[in-house]
Amino acid sequence: MEDILHYVWKFRLFQKDLKTTTGQSVEVIDVGLPNTNAGPDFFNAKIKIEDKIWAGNIEIHKSSDDWMKHKHHEDENYNSVILHVVEKANCEVYNQSGQSVLQCEITYPKNIMENYDFLIHSNTDIPCCNYIASMPAFHLSSWMNTLLIERMERKANHIEELLTRFNNSWEDAFYVILCRNFGFGLNSDSFERLALSLPLKYIQKQGDNLIQIEALLFGQSGMLDNLKVNDDYFSLLQKEYAFLKNKYELKSLDSYVFKNLRTRPTAFPQIRIAQLAALLHSSHGLFSKIISCEDVGRIRLMFHVNASEYWQTHYAFGVTSERKVKFLGDASLDIILINTVAPFLFIYGKSINSDTHCERALNFLEILKPERNSITKRFEKLKMPLNNAADSQAIIQLKREYCEMRKCLFCRIGHQLLTC
């Protein structure tokens, strides 16, 4: 319930003639800045009580006695509170210094609470689904732009963790995220584990030898263990991996972490690993090439790789199939560019204060086709714009970080509905 009070305060939706519980008039000059960490709810507010201007922090509760329940009277961080805003004042409150804290009750239009209850307690996965189509185009476009940036910055968290792990090596961090995205959702975690178990430097040392890169990747994935395959290629991989495993003191994963369930043969993890090996073999210093390239088409060609000859007639070890090239398909290429190249360009640009790289990342997303998945298809039916990858990334951010979390109070679409 406090969430709605925070919302009402932030957007000044309360009644205008505020008074303290002691009858003094209150004019809100500045509601302050929301605080998402420990301490008072709003920082640096400015209010006028009678003829005196106060500057400080605001604390908000459902009722006055919550002040004591939350032990604010024992916490010196709340000595800076200039006003305790409540829906019901049922007692006096004091700060840690023993001083009485001014309080005021606020009320707000009934429809706000009714709309809030509708959104929060809706049984649908998108509570505002019947309202999106009537959202003004300008507001929707502005919100989509914000969601896109949020999506990029959200991805930054994982990349920054990897940069810390690899002593700020962008090539190593890029390698891990690239491998993760070769898992294409179902096997993303497994492919990331594979990358973390096999440092890039070992692949680079075998950089001119595709069969050794394949041996490292297939061996580390556990796919060369406990299989009775009677062909020369498989035997050669086993032999090469046995040597490299001992040389680099590697420990392989269990092959069961890679899943084939409900995937097309062209998307089997064996095929993805073969394609990844071909890419790592053909593109040394891939990240450096990407950040210096201004043309998404040229970058796309870097990733347009075909698996090695054996895989033209196989989808799994030892089982021959009709010959078919195993290039990454257009949709798969787009996913790699959307989820690997664009975020890294954006985050690299932020790290060196380069608007050029950030804008290039966003421009790439505006050029690429939108992702087609259950989330984007659902919103497209609701008349959300879905013209390019920038739109699809914004929609995914909206669904995962707002709709699924029921953060309607923080969503601009929710805000429009709450106040209508």
Sequence and secondary structure as in RCSB ss.txt:
>XXXX:A:sequence
MEDILHYVWKFRLFQKDLKTTTGQSVEVIDVGLPNTNAGPDFFNAKIKIEDKIWAGNIEIHKSSDDWMKHKHHED
ENYNSVILHVVEKANCEVYNQSGQSVLQCEITYPKNIMENYDFLIHSNTDIPCCNYIASMPAFHLSSWMNTLLIE
RMERKANHIEELLTRFNNSWEDAFYVILCRNFGFGLNSDSFERLALSLPLKYIQKQGDNLIQIEALLFGQSGMLD
NLKVNDDYFSLLQKEYAFLKNKYELKSLDSYVFKNLRTRPTAFPQIRIAQLAALLHSSHGLFSKIISCEDVGRIR
LMFHVNASEYWQTHYAFGVTSERKVKFLGDASLDIILINTVAPFLFIYGKSINSDTHCERALNFLEILKPERNSI
TKRFEKLKMPLNNAADSQAIIQLKREYCEMRKCLFCRIGHQLLTC
>XXXX:A:secstr
 HHHHHHHHHTT S S EEBTTS EEEEEE  EE  SSS SEEEEEEEETTEEEEEEEEEEEETTHHHHTTGGG 
GGGTTEEEEEEEE  S  B TTS B  EEE    HHHHHHHHHHHT SSSSTTTTTGGGS HHHHHHHHHHHHHH
HHHHHHHHHHHHHHHTTT HHHHHHHHHHHHTTTTTTHHHHHHHHHHS HHHHHHTTT HHHHHHHHHHHTTTTS
S    SHHHHHHHHHHHHHHHHHT     GGGS  TT  GGG HHHHHHHHHHHHHH TTHHHHHHT   HHHHH
HHT  B  GGGGGEEETTEE      B  HHHHHHHIIIIIHHHHHHHHHHTT HHHHHHHHHHHHHS    SHH
HHHHHHTT   SSHHHHHHHHHHIIIIITTT GGG HHHHHHHT 
